[in-house]
Amino acid sequence: MTDLSSGKGHRDENFPVASRLIAARHRPAIMAFYRFARAADDVSDHPSAPPHEKLRLLNEMAATLSGEADVSAEARALRQMCAAAGVTPQHGLDLLEAFRRDVTKLRYANWAELMDYCRYSASPVGRFVCDVHGESRALWPANDALCSALQVINHLQDCAKDRRNLDRVYLPEDELAAAGACVADLDAPRSSPALRRVIVGLADRCEDLLAKAKPFACGIRDRGLALEVAAIQALAEDLARTLQRRDPLADTVHHTKSQALLIAGAAALRRLIA
């Protein structure tokens, strides 16, 4: 399989991946899913590989995960982990659908289209982790709300970079038009007032999703996973508020490691006491 890896690892992500809060017995499966997702993301985001090559590699990953081929090392490792844990590979296959869209779809007409994308790009990650822990699938709506909020926050943080590097824009076209903004506004060194209204409005929508996700940690039986989800929820809430105040075109809207540790640690402690 052609190597299009970016060299990024789990420590480069905005949110914890299989932190020490997660029981050691579950970490290998979660890391296998992460490495699979990282490999697929690197393929879809590669700046110079042609679309047909990206789709070929993603289809090879799908075939390997399904057991129809044995080409992708990351997909093979995840397939083996799924079999050992008794977890469906469908979460990984759903994720690949999102990465195929990243190759072929550069614009989103409205919020509903964006949420449908998040159903494949974000929700499967949390669903997989819940299944690995044997948690109830009744938690999926809260999981999906949290994961979708995380995805849109990431889109807002990287909106200028995605436009510059890949001409990919996740900001809904109807919301841009309603505010009097356009895609070209993303090319400026700072947001126009119209683009700023769109970004703040989408950050508000993320807060609505996070309100729906609030009961998630309380419903999780595994204490370590509950603490990690509480920490991620708090990090997401803080970033949504920051995006309402700061312009991601002009500023870096990310936590430093010390800020993230402080916010996550405080949230995990509150959850532990509760």
N, C-alpha and C positions, 0 to 999 in steps of 0.2 A: 504493500500500500504506500502511495506517495506520501512523503513527510511534509506537512505544511504547519508543523507545530510552531507556536509562538514563544515557547520557553516559559510561559506563565505557570505558576503553581498555586496550590490552595491558599498559601499565605499572601498571595497578591489580591485576593478577593475582598470585596467591601464588607462581607459578613462572615461570621464563623463557619468553617467547614469541618465537621467531625472534631469539634474541640474536645478538650479533656473532660467536659461535662458528659459526653457521650460514653456509654459503657464500652470497654475495650473490645468486647465480643462483637459489637455492632460496627466498629470503626472500619474494618476492612471492606465490608460491603458498601458503606457510604463512600469511602475513598475510591472504590472501583467505579461507582456511579459518577463521582466527580471527575475522575480521569477520562471516562467515556465522554462526559459532557464537555470537558475542556478540549478534547481532541476534535469533537464535532464543531464546537464553537470556533476553534482555530481554522478549520476548513472553511466554514461559511464566511468568516471575517477576513480571510486572506486577501490582501490588497491587489494582488496581481494574477492569481490563478483564474483561469476562465470559468464561467458558470458551469459549462458542461463537465469540466473536470471536478469541480466541487460537488456537483450532484452525483457523479459516478462514485466518488469516495464516500459520500453520505449513504448511498445505496449499498455499497459494500459493507458499511458498518451495520446497516439494517439487516442485511442478509446474514452476517456473522452472528448478530445478536439473536436472530430467529433460528439459528442452527442450520441454515441453508448453505452457508459458506464458512470459511475459516481464515479470512483475510486480515481483519482488523484485530490487532492485539488487545486494544482497549475494549472492544465489543466482546471478544472471546472471554476476557477476564470477567466482565460484567455478567455474561451468560452463565459462567460457572458459579459466580457468587449468587445469582438469582436462584439457580438450581439448589445450591446448598442451603440457602435461607428459606426456600419455599415461597419465593416472591416472584410475581409475574414480570416478564421482561417488557410488558406493554408500556410501562412508564418510560423506559428508554426509547422505545419505538415512537411514542408520542413526542418525545423531545426532538427526535430527528425530523419530525414533520415541521417543527418550528424552524429548525436550521435550514430545511429546504425552502421554506418561505423567505428566510433571510437572503437566500441566493436569488430568488425570483421576484420578490415583492418588495418594492422600495418605498411605497407610500401606503398610508392607512386612511380610509375615507372618514371614519368616525370612531367614537369611543367603543362601540359594540365590536367593530372589527379588531380594535386593539385588544380588547378583553378576550376575544376568540384566539388571538395570537398568544396571549398570556396563558390561556388554558393549555397550550402545548409547550410553550417556552419556559414556564415557571411552575405551574401547579404540579407537574409530574415529579419535580424534585422533592417537594415536601411530601407528596403522596408516597413516594418510594421510601423515604425515611420513616414515615408512619408505619408502613407495611413491615419494614425491617424490624421495628420495635413491637409489632403485633398490636398496634393501636386500632381503635375502632374507626371504621370508615365514615362514621357519623361526624367525624372531625373534618372531613374533606372540605365542606364549605368554608369553614374558618381558615383552614390551610390555604385554600385557593385564594381567599381574600388577602392573606398576608403575602403569599408568593407573588400575586399580581401587583400588589403595592410595591414590593421590592423591585420587580421588573420595571415598572413605570418610573420609579425613582432613579433607577440606573439609566433609563432612557433620557431622563431630564438632565442628569449629571453629564452625560456624554453626548448631548444633542448636537453640539457643534462638531465634535470629533467624528460622529457617525456620518454627518453630512459631508464633512471635508474628505474623509478617507474612503467612504463607500457610497456616497450620495444616497444614504439610507435615512429616512425621516419617519420617526414614529409618532410625531405630534399629529393628531388627527386633522385632516385637511379641512373639515367643516368648522372646526374650532379656530384654525388659522384664519379662514375666510371671514368668520363672524367677528373676529377681533380686528380685522383690517390688516392682518399680517400675511407674510408669504414665506415660502421656503428660503428665498434669497436672504431674508433677515438673519438666518443662521450663519451667514458668511461674514457678518460684521464682528468687530472686536467686542461689542457689548450689545445686549438686547435692545431693540426698539421698544417704545412704550407698548405697542400692540403685541409684539412677541412676549413681552414681560407679562401681559395679561393672560396669555395662553399658558405660559409656564406656571404662573401662580394658580390659575384655574385647575390645571392638572395636578399640582401639588395638593390642592383642596380635595380633589377626587381621591388622591392617595390617602388622605386623612380619613375620608369616608370608608375606604376599604379597610384601613387599620382599625377603625371603630368596630367593624364587623368581625375582624380577626381577634379582638381583645379577649374573648373567652377561650381562645385556642389553648393557651398554656395551662389554664385551669382544668381543661378536660383531659389532659394527657396523664396517663397513669405512671409512666416511667419518669422518675424524678429528674434524672439528668437531662433527658430530652425536654421536659417541661422548663427547666432552668435555661436551656439554650434557646428555646422558642421565646421565652420572656425577654432574654437579652436581645435577640434579633428584633423583636417587636419594638423595644425601646430605641434601638439604633435607627430603625426605620422611621419611627415617630419623630425623632430628633432631626433626621435628614429632611423629612417632609416640611417641618417647620423652617429649617434653614433655607430650603428652596423658595419658600414664600418671602424670605428676606433678602436673599443674595442671588445674584445673576450668574448662572453657570457658564455663560459665554465670557464673562469678565473675571470670574473668581473660580477657584477650585472648591467645589462643594463636596468635599469628602472629609471623613474623620481622620485625624492623625491616629496613630496606634495608641497613644496615651489617652486621647479623648474616647476612642472606642472602648478601651479597657475600662475606663471610669464609668461610662454609661452602661455598658453591658454588665459590669460587676455589680453596680447598684441595683439594676433591674433583677438580676439573678438572686441577689440577697433579699430583695423584697418578696420575690416569689417563694424563696426558701422559708422565710418567716411566715408567710401566709399559709 
